[in-house]
Amino acid sequence: MNFKIAVIIGGPSPEHDISILTGLQSARVLSVKNDVSIIYWTKDNNWYLLDSDLESTDFIENSINFSKELHLSLGKDNCFLYKRKKIEFDIFVNSCHGGPGEDGSLQGLLEIMDVKYTGPNLQTAQLCMDKYAFYSLMKTNNLPVLDKFRIQKNVTPNFKGPYVLKPQFGGSSIGVELVEDYETALKISESSDLYERGALLEQYLENADDLLIGVRNYPEFNFSEIEKPIRNSNLFSYEEKYLNNGGLEGSKRELPAVLSEKICNNIYSYIEKINKIIPSRGIVRYDFLKIEDEVYINEINTIPGSHALYLWKNLNISKYDLLHNMVLEGLNEKSNQWSIQGSDGMALRSAKDINSKLG
């Protein structure tokens, strides 16, 4: 069965460009058997309906026809409108990285619209985007994490540098920097809007390895092979992840990573435990750090670059099947139903005049 699918790309986010790449790839793959359109969410918060056969360069060469501007209609219709005509889709594929596309804002909008969509729900998106909240939840559940310190004036961390500085709300690479001391971290965090909603520090551990693995719960709980990115710098930077060697899928890596059975089993065990606390929706990417024989949970990327499709390439699962199952999962999800129990008018009938409430 084919579906009418809208892939949402872009958004007012530092990862706007990467979202375009992920979304165009997803649209191209899904177009083989479905009717796919692009909904382009611009940096200045406008929405346009585009064809699915665009190239990334079309977005920088001004060759796109932006004549189909969409407008949101909430209430009776709950839909996107083009020239006052309702545009209907079976499901929205969320390919937005970082910012409001991944922090629960877009999820909240889609839930108010009462439409089907892929990827994390509102609660999971909010929790995983907030690195300090995620860290605190893991620590409360006795799972291994590196200590994190939220930067505050007149308060200093209780562990020594050098430090890894991260935005509290953001992706896995933009704004992530290695700093030697707390004063430097404080100056950087105060000078960039990447850290406007909060900045975190964790102790930098030399010779640590990044380990990444894709996880999904549909059609059943399973995970990909473990990847070890091959980096040339102290941190797995934005440039190495997305710009070098043709982008994310061309980055240098060990896939599968060469690891001991003990390390692999620890990672699999942590994934199962975390998935019970925060059930994955769509394809998510778990990021770990390995220092010698110890593994620490770093974060969950709920809408990873390229939807983490490349992590499954050795497992005989096609990109189409991965995305198709993500679509089926979203379609099978129950619509959000808010309870109105208790809103029966009794409080209104028993209340006196409003002025009496102000005394």
C-alpha positions, 0 to 999 in steps of 0.5 A: 500500500502506498501513502501520501507522505509529507517530509518536513525539512529545515526549520529555524535551527543550527542544523537547518542544512543537515535537515535538508540533506536528511529530508531530501534523502528520505523523500527520494527513498520513499518516493519509490512506492509513495506519493511524497512531497516536501514541506520546507520550514524556512529559517524565518518560520515560513512553510512551503510545499516543494517537489521531492526530487530537489537537490541540496544545491537547489537551496543555495542557487535560488533555483527553487520555485517558492510559490506554494506558500503554506498556511496553518489552520488550527481549529476546525480544519487542523491542516496546512492550506495552500490558497485556502485549499486543504492539503491532506497527507497520511503522515508527516515524516519529521526530518528536522534536526535540532531546534524546534523540530527536535525539542518537542515544539514541532511535535506539539504542533502536530499533536494539536493538529491531530495528525500522524507523524514519525519520530519522537513524541512530545515527551521524548523529544523534550527529555532527550533534547535537554542534555541535563535532564537526560543525564539526571534521569540516567544517573537516577536510574544508576546508569553510567554517565560522566558528571555534568555541570550546568554553567552558572555565575558565581558557581564553579564545577567540582571537577577539573578541566580540560572540559567539553562545553556543550549547549544544554539544548542542541544536537550532538556536534554544533557548539561542542568545544574543548576548553582548557578552563572554566573561565574560557567556557564561561566567556564562550557560553556568554558570547554565543546564542547557542548556549542561551538556554543553558550550557553544560560542562563535562570532564574531557577524557583523552583517548575516549572513543565515540560509539554510535548505534541505531535503535528502533522498536518497530516492527520489533525492538532491535538495533544496528551494528555499533559504529566507531567514527574515525576522527582526526581531532579531539572531538567528533566535530561538525566538520568531520561528521557532516562536511568531510568526505561527502557528508555523514555517510562518507565519514570515516568509520569502523562499522562494525566497530572492533570491540570486545564481547564484554563492551558490546554486551554492556552496550546492548544491556544499557540500550535495553534498560534505557529503552524501557525508561524512554521507549524509542519511536522512529529510528534513534541513535544512542551515543556512548563514550568508551574509555579503556574498558568502561562505557558511558552513556552520552546522549540519545539523538532522537532524529539523527542525521540521515535517520541513521540509515547507514548504520544498518547497511550490513544487516540486509535491511534496505533504506526503504524498509527502514523508512517504510517501517518508520512510517508504519509505526507512525500510522499505527500510533494512537492519536493523542486524546486529552482528558476533559474529565472534571470540566463539567461546569460545576466549578463555574456554577459554584463560583461567585462573581470574579471580583470576589476572587480578587480580594 
